[in-house]
């Protein structure tokens, strides 16, 4: 046995890693939920080499259709149903599932059949080395609507810059997470669709280990609940807010430099083209840049004191 083998930590067994709770939020998914649960049961029953134990927790988020009726035949044994009396949102349903989970690992997937759960074993293989394993929708068969691709690209690039990490998929709904790590962020995770975006940024910003595994993305069953314009604006606001929470200087420094550049541009430009400097505007832009920089440094100091 070499020195490296002697000093390297032993790979934990599947019993030491613990079981996995698969949480499925469902809101008016009568057309897809039964097929998803059936598929999951078949896949998980063949994962003996990767799983010591598992369960499926379906959270019916106040559905007004036959979602509950479609799940009832599966209830018992390893399938449980938790119900919200009224619709509370995607993130709220996930948080309810997490609180009701039995095992130290949480996996989430959707009830509409868009995520091919045949990729679940690929995610499970990396549990020993990672805190979160995400199915990145960059496989050969990824059917993301064209109208959603440009804003998703912009948001992903912005998130990658602010988190200083390469993020191939910002808000994938198929991911596996350590429960004790996930619970550290429950107080900042929103109740809406931005749950996955927030946990991605939080994990990266806090320095946890994240791995992406390429997966396919299928056409959904039923009607999408995504609102392209409203949800894109909400995601943008969320990315900036989460970055301010973890690393405020990544937001304030570029903004302050922008004001400094504008002050120079206005001052020099007005002097060259009008032979009279716009001194009030120039000074105002420069002072605003100084204030932004000072505010960012103050926010960063508070953040470090509280961390």
N, C-alpha and C positions, 0 to 999 in steps of 0.2 A: 504493500500500500504506500503510495507516495505521500509526501508532506502535504500537498494540496488536498488530497483526498482525506487525510486525517483531520485537517483543520476546517474543511468545508462542512457546513451544516447539513444534517441529514434531511432528505426530502420527506416531508410529513406524509403519513399514510392517509387514505381517504377517510378512515375513521377519525384521525386527528384533525383533518380539515373540517369535518362536520357535514351535516346535510344541507340541502338547498330548498328554499321556499320559492316557488314560482308564483309571482303575483301578476294577475291579469285584470286590469281595469276594464270594465265593460259598461258602455252607455248606449242603449238601443242598438245592440249588435246581435239581434236574433238570427240574422242570416249567416253569421260567421262563427259565433262562440262555440257551438257544439263541435264543429269540425276542428277548431283549434284545440279544444280540450282533448278530443279523441286522438288527434295527432300527437299531442304532448304525452299522453299516457303511453302510447306505443313507443315513443322515442325514449322516455325516461326508464321504462321497464327494461330496456336493453343497455342501460348505462351502469351496470353493476361494477364495472372496472373503474368507473369515474365517480360514482356516488355511493355513499354509505346509506343515505336515507333521503327522502324528498317528499314534498307535498305540493299541491296546486291550490292556490287561494284565489278564487274569483271574487272580485269586488263589483257588485252590481251598483252602479252609481246613479240610482234613481231612475232607471229605465222605465219608459212608458209602453214598451212593446213586450214581446214574449221572451226577453232575454233570460229571466229567471226560470221560466218553464223549460227552456232549452238546456239549462245547466242542471236542473234537478235530477235527471236520470244518472248523473255522474257522482252526485254527492254521496259521501260515505267513504271510509277507508282513507285514501290519500287526497281526496278532493273535498274542499270546503267552500261554502258560499257565505260571503259577508255582504250585507245590503245597507245602502244609504237610503233613507226614506225619500230624500229629494236629491237632485243632481247637484254635486258640489265641485266637480271639475276633475280632470285627469290626474293632476298632482295630488289632490285630496284623496282620490281613490287609491293611489299608490301608497300614500302615507298610512291609510287605514289598513291596507294589506301588510305593510311592513310591521305595524304595531301588533297585528294578529298573527304574524309569522312565528313558527316554532324553531327555525334553524338559523345558524350563524351566517349563512349566505343568502342573499336576496337576488333572484333573477326576475327581470320584468320582460314581458312581451305583450303584444297587442291582441285584441280579440277579433280583429277584422281580417286576419289571414295574410297580411302583407309581409310579415316576417317569417321566412321559412325556418321553422323550428328544427329542421334537420341539421342546422348549424350549431345547435346547442352543445353537442359533444366537443366541438372545436373550441368553444368558450370554456368549458369545464376543464380542459386539459391544462389551462394556465393558472389555475387557482393558487397553487403553491407559491408562485413568484409575484402575483399581482394583487392589488387592492380593488381594481375594477377592470373588467374585460368587456369591451364594447364591440358589438357587431357593426362594422362600418359598411354602409350601403354603397360599396364600390365594386361589387362583384360583376361578373359578365352579364347577369340578368337583373339589372336594377332598373325598375320602371318608376322613376321619379317624374311626376308631371313636369312638362317643359316650363309651364308658367311659374313653378316654384324653384327652378334651378338658379336663375340669376340672383334673387334675394338670398337664397341659401348660400351661394358662393360668396357674396359680399359679407354676410354675417359670419361665415366660417373664417374668412380672411381676417376680419376685424377681431374675432375671438382669438385666433392664433397669434396675432400681434400683441394683444393685451395680456394673454396668458404666457407668451414667449414659448409656446409649444406648437408643434404641427398637429392640427386637428383635422383628420380626414372626414369626420362626420360629427357635427356638433350636437345633434339632438336625436340620435338613434334610439328607438324604443326597445331594442333588444340588447340587454346588458346584464352582467353579473357583478355583484358588489358585496364586499364584506359588510355585514350588518353593523358591526361596532364602529366602522368608519362612517358609514352612511348616516347613522344616528347622530353623529356629531354635527351634521348640517341640517337636520330636520327643521330647525327654527328659521332657517333662511330659504328653505325650499318652497316655492309657490304652489298654489292649488290648481293652477292651469296647465296648459301644454308646455310651458317653459320649465317644468320640473327637470326634464332631462338636460336642457341647456345649462341650467344652474348647477346641477351636480357635476357636469363635465368641467365647467370653469372652476368650481370649488375644489374638486379633486386635484386638478392641475396646479391651481394657485397655492394650495396647502402642501404641495410636494408629495402627494401619494402616487403610488405606482399604477399607471394606466397603460393597457395594451389594446390595440385595435386589431380585430380579426375580420378580413373581408367577407362579406355575405351578400346574397342577392336580396332584392326587394321586389315583391310581387304586387300586382294590382289588387286593390282592396275589395272586400265584399261589403256592399252597402255604401251609404253616402258618407263622405268625409266631413268631419266636424271642424276642419281647419278653415280659418278665415284669412285668405292670403295677405290682404293689406293690413288689417288690424293686428293679426298675429305677428307679422314681420316687424311692425313698429314696436310691438310689445317685446319681441325678442331683442331688438336693438337696444331698447331701454334697459332690459334686463342684463345684457352683456356689459353695458357701461356701469350699471349699478353694482353688479357683482365684482367687476374689476376694481371699482372704487372701494369696495368692502375689503378686498384682499391686498391690492397694490395701487393706492390712489395716485402715486407719482406717474404711473404708466398712462394715466388720463390727463393729469394736470400739466405735466411738462410739455407735451406736444401742443396743448391749447395755449399755454403761456408763450411758447416760441412762435406760434402763429400770430399772436398779437404783437410780439416784438418785430416780426417780419413785416407785418402790415404797417406798423409805425414808421419803419425805415422806408418802405415802399411809398407811403403817402407823403412823407416828408421830402424825400429826394425827388419823387415824381412831380410833386407840386412845385418844387423849386426849379426843376428843369423846364417844365412846360408852361408855367405861369409866372416864373421869376419871383414868386412870392410863396414862402412856405406856409402850409396850412398848420400853423404851430399848435392851435388848440386841439385839433383832431389827432395830430402826431403825438402830443403829450398824453392825451387821453388814452390812446391805444397802448402807448408804452407803459403807463401806470397800470392799466388793466392787466397787461402781461406780468408785471411785477406782482400784482395782487394774486393772480392765478398761481404763480410760482410759490408765493408765500403760503397760500391756502393749501396747495398740494403738500408742501413740506410739513405744515401743521397737521394735516390729516394723516400723513405717513407717520408722524411722531406719535399721534394718538393710537394709531393702529398697532404700532410696535409695542407701545406700553401695555395695551390690552391683550396682546397675543401671548 
